Amino acid sequence: MNASTSETTALYGIKVIEIGTLIAAPFAARLLAEFGAEVIKIEATGQGDPLRKWRKLHEGTSLWWYLQSRNKKSLALNLKSAEGVALVKQLATTADVLIENLRPGALEALGLGWDELHAINPGLTLVRISGYGQSGPYRDRPGFGAIGEAMGGLRYTTGTPGSPPARMGVSLGDSLASLHGVIGALISLLRVKTGRGAGQVVDVSLVESVFNVMESLVPEYDLLGHVRERSGGSLPGIAPSNTYLTADGAYVVIAGNSDPIYKRLMTAIGREDLALAPEFAHNDGRAAGSRVLDAAIGHWTSSLPIERVLQVLDAAQVPAGRIYSVADIVADPHYQAREMLLQAELPGGTRVKMPGIVPKLSATPGAVNWSGPGLGQHTDEVLAGLGLSVRQIEGLRAAGVVQ
């Protein structure tokens, strides 16, 4: 764990309320928490966030939970009760950001819509993450990250030619939506904190977040009628850039697609003839002849073990990298030197590695102060901060409003 104090972090003094489950909203809130924001995660009484039981468990709790919810405070609250909704409104009066990923309309049904929240706190920013956004004909459809990847165009271009579209090994659609949510929250906060305006709604769609990273697909289609298809390990229209097999069965990604790098690559693999061929001097010619270039590079990599391939390419200053499994990542000295593998402590004292913090800030670095909390671990603390007495808190607990 990092030892940075809250006062040295970039978002010290910023209060965030999270009303979300699983991935998109919680990941966005986690990023803010890592940089010093006080994040109060509102969980349903009883079971809490379903993420607590997702993927691999340790003593009954998901390891993903401990990562996704680090630095957050858990307030177990029954939002089906009027008292629970009233407590959220009380929290919102002093909050800077509220992040939610309920289906559109659900927040309004609770009496916590934008009009109500803006009325009690004009400086509040409301980040809303949903499948399709808060408007449009698909607004009310349920949406997960996988659907965002499919309808955002990513799945169509992923996989090998002639095979069904492949999915990524992680929930990329959710994570992209989270990042867009954080960007929107920080833009709004900057406006509010510099006195240039009130809070606003940040409307994030899973589909649109994926679509936003799909490069030049639309103009290519609109002007040229080109539909980018699945291309395996290559990068369509940019060459050489592909995945190649080595003699010891490993895979290496080689990106030799700028003009000078291409020449260094071909020289390094002993193909000066291709390095000097005028038809391959620029990317458009190389893209047209990508099969010839890939065959030459693949022939060379298949004759050498992965470490030798990387040594040669590194010496020639050609971007290349082995395709890493998580075992490779954990063993890699660069990850360790960059503090991208932090030691966390789980309840009971078990030590476990977790990913470090991105990005690295020189003056106000992020910090990991604790792993995901127990359900309702901070209920008393948060409610006491609202001015409730011990007797009042116990009364709410007895009534099933809090846990």
N, C-alpha and C positions, 0 to 999 in steps of 0.2 A: 504494500500500500504506500502511496505517496503521503508525505507528512506536511504538505502545504496547509497553512491555516486559512480559514474562510476569508479573512481580511485581505489576503494576497491574491484572491481569485478574481477573475474578470467580472463575474456576475454577482459578487457579494452585495447583499441588500435587495436582490430581486426575488420576489415571491411568486411561485408557480403552483397552480392547482392542476392536478392531473385527474381527469375522469375518463379513464380508458382501460382497455384490457388487451392482453396478448402483445401485439408488436408495434404498430405504427405510432400511436400516441405515446405509449410508454417509452419507446426508444427515443423519441424527440425530447421527452421530459428528462430522460437519463442524461442526454448530452448537455442539457442546461444545468443539471445537478452536478455534473462533473466539473463544470466551470464556476461553481460557487453559488448557484441559485438555490434557495430553499424550496424544495419540491415536496408538496404534500400530496401524496397519492391517495385518492379516495377509493377504497375497495368495498365491495359488497360484504355485509356481515355473513358469517357462515363459512363460505369457501374462499372468498377473495378472488383475485385475478386467476382465471383458468391457467395462466402461464405457470403458476406454481406447480402444476402437474404435467407440464409438457416436456417432451424429450426425455433425456436421461435424468433419473432422480438420485439424490443422495439422502438417505434416511427419510424418504418420503417427500422431499422437496426438490423441484427442478434446479439443476445447476444453472440453467439459463436464467431462472428467476433471480438467483443471486447476482448475476451479471447485469441483467436488464434493469434491476431496481436498486442498484447501488447508489448510495448517498440520498435516497428518498426516505421520507417519513410516511409510515402507513397509518391512515386514519380509516378504521372500519366503520362504515356508516350505512344505514338503511335509507336509501334514497326514495323508497316507496312511502316513507312516512313524512308528514308535513314538518315534523321537527328536524328530520335529517336535511330536507331541502332548505329550511331556515338556517341551519348551520353552514351550509355551503354558501348561501347568500352573505352570511356574516363574514366568512372567510374571504369572499370575493371583494368585500369593501376595501381591503388592504392589499389585495393581490395585484400583480402586474400582468400576469398571463394566466389564462385558463386553457388547457389543451384537452380536447376530447376527440374520441373516434367512435361515437355512437352513430347509429343510422340517422340520417337527416330527419329532423322532426322530433327525435326522442328527447333532446334537451329541452325543447319547447314544451313537450308534454309534461315534463317535470316542473315547469314553471321557472326554468333557468335559461330561457332563450336570450338572444342578443338584446332585445329591447329591455328586458328586466335587468340584465347584468349591466348594460351601459348606463341605465338610469341610476343604479346605485354606485357605480364607479366608472365615470367617463374615461378614466385613464387605462382601463383594462383592455388588454388585447386578447381576443378569443380565437384560438387556433382550432379549426375544425377539419379533421381528416376523415374522409369517407371514400367509398368506392368510386363514385362518379361526380362528386361535388354537391353543393347545396342547391343547384338549379339544373335545369335541363330535363329531357324526357326520361332519362335513366336514374334520376335523383333517388328514387325510392327503392331501387334494386339493392340487394345485399352485395357487398363486394369485398373480396379478400385480395391479398397481394398477388396471388397466382392469377386472378382474373385481370388485375391491372397489367401484369406482364403480358397476358394474352392479348388484351384489347389495346394496349399501348404500343404494340408492334414488335416487342422484344422476342416473344416466343417464336414468331414466324421466321425470324432470322437466326434462330439458335438451333444447332444440330448439324448433321451431315446431309449432303444432298441425297434426295431419294428416300430419306427416313422421316418419320413423324417429327414434328417440332419437339425439342427437348426442353426440360425445365432446368433452371439453375439449382444448385444443391442447397441454396439458402433462400430465405424469403426476401428477395431483392426488391420486389415491388413495394413492400412495406417500408423497407429501409430508405428507399428513394423518397417516398412520401414523407417519412420522418425528417429527412434532411431538408426538404423543401419547407416543411413546417417550421423548423428551426430558423431557416433563412427568413421566412416571413415574420416570425416572432421578433427576431432581432431588428429587422427593418422597422417594424412598427414601434418597438421599444425605443429605438434611436430617435424617431420622430416625437414620441411622447416625452422622453427625458430631455430633449433639447427645446421643449416648449413650442414645437411647430405644429401641434395638433393633438387630438384626442386619440384614444384607442380605436381599434378597428377590427374587423373580422378578417382572418387569414383563412381563405377557403382552399383547401388542398384536396385534390383528387388522386387516388391511387393510379388510375389510368393516365391522367395528365402528367403525373410525376415521371412515369416510365416514358411516355411519349416525348417528354422534354429532353431526354438524353439520346434520342434516336437520330441524331446527326442530320444529314441532308436527305432523308428518305422522301419527304414531301416535295421539295423542288425537283428532285430527280424524277419523280413520278409525274409531276404536273407538266414539266417542260419536255421531258424525254420519254415519258411512258414507261420508265424503268421501274420494275418491282424488285427490290433487293431480296434475294433468296438465301436459303441456308447454304453455308460455305465451309462447314467443318471448322478447322483450325485456322483458316486463312482470313484475311481482312479484304473484303471485296474491293477491287479497284485500286488497291495499294499493294505494291510488291517490291521486293519479296518481304512478306510478313506472314509466317505460318508456324505450325507446330511440327517438329521433326523427331523421328525415333533415333535413338543412339544404339551403339553396339551392345550395351548392357541393359537394354530394355527400358531406359528412362525416356522421358519426353522433354524436349527443349523448345522454348519459344524464341525465335530469332526475328528481330525487326530490323531489316536492312533497307528500309524504304526511302531514305533520303539519298540524294545523288552521291555525296561524298562517302556516306556510310556504305552504300551499295558497292562502290569501288573497293573499299577496304575489305568488305566481306568476301567478295569474289577473289581478291588477291590472297586473303588469308586461307581460303580453301583450295588454292592452287588453280583457280580458273581465271587467269589474267585475260584469256580470250573473251570471256563474258564481261569482265570488268571494262574492257576497252571497246566492246562492240557498240557502234554508234546507235543502233536501234534500241539499246538499253540505257542510254545516257540519261533519260528522264523517266519519271514515273509512268506517264501514259504508255510509253513503249514497253516498259517492264510489266505493267499490268496486262498488256496484250500477250506478252510472252511468259506469263507467270508459271505455266506448266514446265517450260524448259528450265527456268530458274529454280523452281522447287525440286525438280528432279536432280539437278546438280547439287543443291544444298543437301537434300536427303541422302544422296549417295555418299557424300562426305561424312555427315553425322553418323550414318549407319556403320561406318568403319572405325569409329572411336568411342570410348566410354564417355559418359556424360561429363566427368570432371575435366578430361582433356579437351573436349569440345568447348567448355566454358573458359578454360585457360587460354586457348587460342583466340577466341572471340574477344575476351577481355583485353588481351594484349593488343588486339587490332582496334579496340574501342568500338566494338559492335554491340549494341544492346541485345542481351540474351539472358534468359533465365530458365532454370529448371522449373517444371510444374510441380509445385510443392503440395504435399499432403500436410495435415496438421502436425504429424510427427516431424516432418522437415522443418516446419515453422518453429516448433518448440526447441529444436536443436540448433537453430541458426544463430550464429554469434551477432549478426547485425540486428536482428530482432531484440536480442538481449541488450546490446549496447544502446539501443534507442528506447529502452525501458518500455517495450511493447509487450512484455510478459511480466505482469505484476503478481506478487504473492498476496492472496486473500485468505482470510480466516473465516470458516463457516461456524455455525453454532456447534458447540462441543469441542472446538479447537482444531478441527481438521484444516490443514493447509492445502490450498489449491491454486494453480496458476489461472490467471484471467488476462484478457487483452488489456493493454495499456490505453492511454488516452490520445486521441487525435482531434485537432492538430496540436502541435507543440508551440506554446506561447512562451516567449522569452521572459517577459516581465510579469505576466499573470497566468502562470501555468494552471492547468486543471489538476484535480486531486481526487483520489478515491479514499474516502474516510470510513466507509462501512459497506458491507455487502447488503443484498436485498433483505429487508426487515421481516420479522414475523408479522402475521396478520394482526392489525390493530396495535402494533408495538408502540406507536407514538400517539395513540388516541388521547390518552390523558394529557400528554404534553401539549398537543395542538389545541385541545379544548381549554386547557388552563390558560393558554396564550390568548384565547378569546375572552378571558375574564370569568369563565365558569368556575364555580367552587367544586370542591371534592364531592360535596353532597349532590350538587346538580348533575355532575358527571355520572355518579352512581345511579341517580334516578333515571337518566337517559339509558344507561346500560340495563337497568332492570326492566325498562319498557321496551327493550329490543331496538332502540334507535342507534346505539353504538355498540361496539364490541371491544 
